[in-house]
């Protein structure tokens, strides 16, 4: 059985004789420290932009590991720096926010935490329904290992604890707070996400785009109100909105290459107040997904073209044509540097074994705000996935048993030991590959 990486367990590190295998070290640190830390984070999730206690605990853990820690970057973000001679500046990022979801996983350590939602003002249950507790626990493990093995690497290590990924706000907020000007622009940027779609402990890395870009788009449709019994006296925005919804489906089906993925989903359609009143306004809310900037341009320009010209078809004057509004919450696609992805894939295969590394294309068009760290300026980066679901759960599902819960589900659960240890191991191997003398 191929040995895996590991790390030391105590804050005052003493390497026991015969503990050359890093797999023994990572297991020891998990048993003695990281398992309890994961349990704490899982029981106490916090919502985007208000991750105050999580940030404080992460700052403490990273400081105790020997890093120079700065809190309050971009809100609740934390930046930890360790300088170790001349060499590259490498950033490793972990996001820390939870979701307004009531956990129904049935786990003994299921979250019962509640918090005031900063968006609605309501008190809601909170849950790590996307696995960010794995990310921050692994980051602590990585910090402890790198601090204990400074003789094996050179350069500056930057660990970033990012808030508000679930609202695609945190990375941009840290950039707006001049993270590069304050701490240096990285030569490389790394991150991973635990995945319920992959077998626990497996490293899934692609040379392409592991996460889509996403745009939030609103279409405001102006009409002319009238009595429902006299439709000829008005311009019905519901009929026009329905025509726009159907016409938008041709963008992906007829304007993108069949091998070029894209999504245009109308998630909300609001108009009217009463059965017999033709409204004077309708509001469509869309999510638009892509894996390249070229596809994004085709979709966004197509949405505007279709909306405005369907308004003309309906006989609206130019001052009443539908308005297309692209939100500033948009994120570009996550695109791995192919050369670096191949380099890390080889390093992981050599260190952890070929069976531990896979390249399984992502199903779906989920988005990430990590690219805000890697563009303007462009930074060489790789984003990979760590499997979090035991193989027996997939086997049970295939045999007709319960389905493996998806991310953001109240049933979501991750097997923490293989996920956290693989997270630490894969990160340490990547950092040593980039920062070894």
C-alpha positions, 0 to 999 in steps of 0.5 A: 500500500502506497504511503501518504504524506503526513505532519508532526503533531505537537507545536513543539516538534520532536521527530521520533526515530523512524518517523521518516515517512510523512504518512506516519506524521500526518496520521499522528497530527490528525489523531492528536490535534486535527481531528479535534480541530475539525470537530470544533469547526464542524460544530460551529460554522459561521455565515459569510462575512461574519466568520469572526470566531472562525477567523480568531481560531484560525489566527491563533492556530497559525500564530502558534505554528510560528507564522506572522499573522494579520487579521481583518484583511478584507473583513474577517480574512486572515493572512499568515506569512512565514519567510524562510530565505530566498525563494518563490512566494507561494500562496495557499488559500482556504475558505472558511464560511458556512451556509444558512442550512439546518444540518440533517446529516445524522452525524454525532457532531452535526451542527446545531449552531444558529446565527443572525443572517447578515442578509435577511436579519433572521436567525438561522441554522448554520452548517458547513454544507460545502466542506470548508471545515475540511479546508481550514483544518487542512490549512492548519495541518499544512502550516504545522508541517511546513513550520516543522520542516523549514530545512526542506524548503526556501521562500515565503509561504503565504496562507490565506484564510478567506471569508465569504466564498459562498457569496463570492465576495471574500476574494475580491474583498481581500484584493480590495484591501490591497492584499498583494501590496501589503504582503507581496504578489505570489509567484504561485497560487494554490487551493483545493476543494473537498468533493462529495463526488470523489472517493475519499482521499483521492486527488482530482486535478484537471489541466482545464477549468475545474470551476465555471465562471458565473454571472448574476444577471437581471432582466427588467421588462417594462410593459404597459399596465391594463385590465386583464379583460382589455389586453389590447390596451396594454403591453403584457410584460409576462407574455414578453418575459415568457418569450424571452425565457424561451428565446434564451434557450437557443443561446447554448443550443444554437450559438455555442459549439457543442463541445463548449459548455455553457448554462443560462438558467432563469431561476426567478420570474416575478410579475403582477399582483392580481388575477385580472391586472396586466402588470407594467413590469416583470423581473427575470433573475438569471445565472449564467455559467461558462468555462472561458471568457469567449463563451462568457462574451457570447452568452452575455451579449446574446442575452442583451440582444435577445431581450432588447429585440424581443421588446422591439418585436412586442412593439415597445419604444426604445425607452421601454426596451428590457434592461439587462443588468449584470451584477458585480458579484460575477466571477471568472472561470477557474482555469488551471495552468496546464504546465503547473497542473502536469508538474503537480500531478507528477509530484503527487503520483511520485509521492502518493502513488499513481492510484491516488491521483485522477483526472475526472472532469467536473460534472456541473457548472459550479463556480468559485471566487478563487480566480479573483486571486489569480487575475489582474495580475495573472498568477500561475495557479492550480485548483484541485479537488480532494475526495470526501465520500467513502467508496462504500457509500458509492457502492451502496448508491449503485446498489439502490441505496441512499444517494450520496448527498450533494454539496449544500444539502442538509444531508451533506457529509464528508469523511473527515480523516481521509479528506483532511489528511489528503488535503494536508498531504497534497498541499505539502507535496505541492509546496515542497515541489515549488519551494524545495532548494 
